[in-house]
Structures are given as structure tokens and as C-alpha cells.
Amino acid sequence: MSQNNIREVLGKHAVIPVVTFNTMEEITPLVEKLLSRNINCIEITLRTAIAYDAIKKVKSDYAGKINVGMGTVVNLAQIQKAVELGVDFMVSPGISASLFDAFENSKIAFIPGIATPSEIILALQNGYDTLKFFPAHLFGGYEALKTFGQVFPNVKFCPTGGISEDTFQKYLDLSNVISVGGSWMTK
């Protein structure tokens, strides 16, 4: 399984802003700021009531200028909504065997989250080799990923959680890190 070409999406974006919009008025200034910094990708989390409307607005107003991902995807209804909205990729904070088929059948690039070696093995058993490492800062951060690189040499990671302007490049320098996610570039 290809995870619907997630490596192609992540490979174009070393840094992925993870954003939670609380008001619709926040959207345009933030997206303009990201684009002015040559950041052409955004993960919009489903943590607020306006998340779907925010995704619609960014997809509509910035079509062709920015890849839009939907984050915090944890159930089938959210996967179906991602298909309706035409997002470019989906991000899950965890891994769930009950969602594997729905993610794959969506035809949308997706990255499941892991925090432990057992979860990496579960992902590999299901054909997934590109994983979100979350929350990175609580599960060993850079040192954990360095070790995972030795134990799981064919797996690529996108760490998020506690990544900062001071640490993101250190993560990107690891050969098993394809991109990093965080919110420092939105401040």
C-alpha cells in the first residue's frame, strides 16, 4: 500500500505548519504570511467548530497555491468529510486497524501517527512505511528517531509535537525524517 503517495506530498514540504483556527478572520492573514515565507503547505486541525469551514476557505481561496491537509483525523466520518472537501492529505495522531481500509480507499494521501516500536511494527505489517511520530517531545524526540532509524531503516517519519524553531533542523538532518510539523512558524 502506498498511503496514496504520502511521500510525494511530504517530500515537497520539509516544514508543515500545524494550525488550529479559532475564527474565520485568522485564516487569510496566516495563509498569506505562510505563502510569503515560501511555505506552501498547511495542516488544519479538527480541534474547533470552524475547522471544516476553514479548510473549505483555504481550498477555495488558495487553490493551486497551498497543499491543504486535515489533521487530527480519528474516525470514519472525518475521512468521509476529507473526501468531500478534497483535501490534499490527512494526518492522524495515532494508528487504528479499523481505519486502514478507509484511509486507503479515500485515495487521499495519509500519514498515521505512532509513538512506539509496536505501533511501527503494526504499521509495517499493514504496508505503511511513512509515519507521523507524535507527540515527539514526549516519546524521546530526536534520540528516539535516531534509534528508530537503526531499527526500522526503511521507515520515514514526520515528527510533530514539541518541535520548535530551534530544533526542527536537527530533526530534518536525520536521514529517516522526511518532514516536520509544528506551529512555530505561525507565531
Buried (B, 14 or more C-beta within 10 A) or exposed (E): EEBBBBBEBBEEBBBBBBBBBEEEEBBEEBBEBBBEEEBBBBBBBBEBEBBBEBBBBBBEEBEEEBBBBBBBBBBEEBBEBBBEBEBBBBBBBBBBEEBBEBBBEBEBBBBBBBBEEEBBEBBBEBEBBBBBBBBBBEBBBBEBBBEBBEEBEEBBBBBBBBBEEEBBEBBBEBEBBBBBBBBBBBE
